[in-house]
Amino acid sequence: MRVLLAGGGTAGHTSPLLATADALRRLRPDVDITCLGTPRGLENKVVPEAGYPLELIPPVPLPRRPNADFFKVPARLRAAVRETRAVLDRVRPDVVVGYGGYVSMPLYLAVKGPTPLVIHEQNAVPGLATGLAPGLRSRWRASRTP
């Protein structure tokens, strides 16, 4: 079984990701786990130290209010989704799990076909990417269905 776990930026995302990876490894020692993150998050240190391979995509920060970066989001998101699809094509996971952070939105949009997507939210109030994910994903899926 191949699993892709995506999350990063802070310990709030990487700690549950690593706890899940370790639990999966205990339950199924033959599981193939790959992690997905961005070059600027805590995952760059803690994921390799835990012994898991880490694939990187560009971050897509979502500004909280309109500014110059707000208008860069669509292009950044398209680029990150493209790179995430390349990772998905290489890894060919049987299941994908998103834990939030800058890496999650591109993942939620890039997963296609019958691959199950699990969204893990560890906070009482969902983060921005996780909060937007269900609506974006259902709209994206509907637009891709013949």
N, C-alpha and C positions, 0 to 999 in steps of 0.2 A: 504494500500500500504506500502511495506517495502523498504527502501532505505538504501544503504550502501555508505557512503561518506569517501573517503580515501585521506589523505594528512597530512603532518606534517613536523616537523623540524623547520620551521620558520613561521613568521607571513605572509609571502608571500604565503604560502600554507594554513595555518589555517584560516586566515581571510576570504578568499572567501568560504572556506568550511563552516564556521559558518554562513556567510551571506546567503548561499544557504539553510542551515538547517533552519534558521529562516524564510526565505521566504517560504519554503515548509510548515512549521508549520502554517504560516499565511494563506496560500492558502487552506491547508487541515489539520485542527487541529488533525485529526485521523491518520496522517501519522506516521509510525514507523521508526524512524531514528536511525541508528547505525553508529558510526564513527570508522575508522580503522587508527591506527598509530603505532609508535614504542616507546619503553620505554625511548628513549633519546631526544625526541623532545618537543617543546613548547605545542603540543597537550595534553600532560599529565596534564597540568594546565588549559588551556583555554577551552578545550572541556567539562570536568566535571563541571567546573564553569558555563558553559552555559547551563548545565542541560541535556547533551546528553551522552548516554552510549558510552564507548570507549573500543574497542578490540585492543589488542597489538600483533604485530608480530615482529620478529627480524629484525633489519635494514640490508640493503644490500648496503653498500657504494660502489660506483663505482669509483675506482681511476682514476684520469685524466691521469696518465702515469704509465707504467709498474713498479711494485715494488712487494714486497712479498705479500701484500694484494690483488694485482691483481689476483694472482693464487688461492685465497680463494673465489673469487666471485662465481664460479659455485656451490660449495657446499653450500655456504650461500644462494644463490638464490633458490636452490632446497629446502632447509629447510624452507625458508620463503614462498615459493609457497605452500608447504605442509600445513603449519600453516594457510595460507590465505584460502586454500580450506576448512579447518576445520571451520573457521569462516563463510565462505559462506554456508557451510552445516548447521550450527547452525542458522544463521540469515535468510537464504533463501530469499535474496532480489529480488524485482521485477526489480530493476535497480541499477547499480553501477556507481559511479562517482569518477574519480581520479583527484586529484589536484596537483600531483607531489610530489617530495621528495622521501626519501628512501623507503617508503611504496608502492609507485605506481607501480614499475616494477613487483614485485611479484603479485600484484593485476591484472595487465593487462594480465599476463600469466595464472593466476588461474581461471579467469572468463571463464565459458564454457556454452555450450548449447545456449538456446535462450535468456539468460539474456542480456539485452542491457548494453553496456559499453559506458559511456560518458567520454571523456577526456577533462578536462578544463585546458587551458593554459592561465595564466594571464600575461605572459611576451611576449615582442615582439620577443624574441629569445627563442624557447622552451628549457626547461631544458633537461638534458641528458636522464632521464627515459622517459619523454614525447616524446622527439625526436626519440628515438628508438622504442617506443611502436607500431606505425602502422605496421612497417615491422615485428617485432617479433610476434605480434598478428596474422597477416595474415598468416605467415608461420606456427605458432603453430596451428591455426584453420585448415589450409589445411592438416597438418599432422594428425589431429584428425578426419577428415572426412572420412567415409568408402568409 
